[in-house]
Amino acid sequence: MDKFLPKFKSIFLFALTFSLGFSLFYGYFNENFGERDPAAIGNKIHQLKNFDPEQLREELAQKVRIQNLPDGKKYIRFTSLSSNVCRQYPKVQIQFAADGVSVAGESPIMTIEADCLPAQDPVEMASIEIPVERILKQKPTNASFKFDGITSTFTFSGSGDEWPKTWILRSVIFKNQNGNTKIVAFEKTISSSHQPTVLEF
């Protein structure tokens, strides 16, 4: 029995060393390579931390779109953006600037504060409704509005005598409770080299 003890110890130490080495390698690989391509599965963005601002702007310029439904409802749709993003950033702020309208030399601004939530298909990030008809029933003013059945807040600044009809997406900011943000800024006009996201009232 005693003569097998050194061999048993050697096998045990080898197995222990191999297991520890494999765990370290797996952790390193997962951290440095496994998450390096956020759009690895079906070209869907699953997390934002590995994007620099320019990369993220290029990606979201293709993925943030206005969806117009036959019943007149409008939504901001984040195509190919996974709801995993909402685990990192449970709040999203979306800012539009009025196109072709100037009040005291500045464009009116609409800022939407919304929850980042999963869609009916929990893999997708939920779209954000823009209650255009209800907004148009309000008097143009610098104020924040909330509407029944919609959790988002709509804040307007630099407003004139009439509601602007065309709005250009200016920025998307993802936020979390720790104060961390991912800010994506877009070009300000329709004449930009990148096709802008346009919202028509």
C-alpha angles and dihedrals in degrees: 000000000000093000091060093051098082090048091049091050091050092051091047093050091047092051092047093048091047092050093049091046092049092049092051092047093048092049092049093046093048093049099043104030111012092064098034094097106051091183095051098123114063091330089288121145108234100173138008107211097093095054121093115217095264094049091048092049091052092049097046092044085069097038107045109080139160113242116206115198125203091247090061097256118137129206138185103232125199101203116200092005112130122226085234085084088067090061089061096036115023093178131057129190119199122190128196127186122209112249120225093004127105129181115188088343096307133096117244111253131215116197120191119199111195143162116254102232140166117259126232084279096058092210090068129068111245121251119245118234120227109202095210096166092052092046091052090055089061122085111256106258144135099269146108121256133198123187132203113265094016121093096195123099120224116205124186127196133176090026122174133197094292136035112258114245100210125050128184122208108247105172147352119206122190113203139187135194092262092063094254116141142186108210121198116186123192135197114280104226141051089241091066119124090244117065104251128222105252126198117196119202 
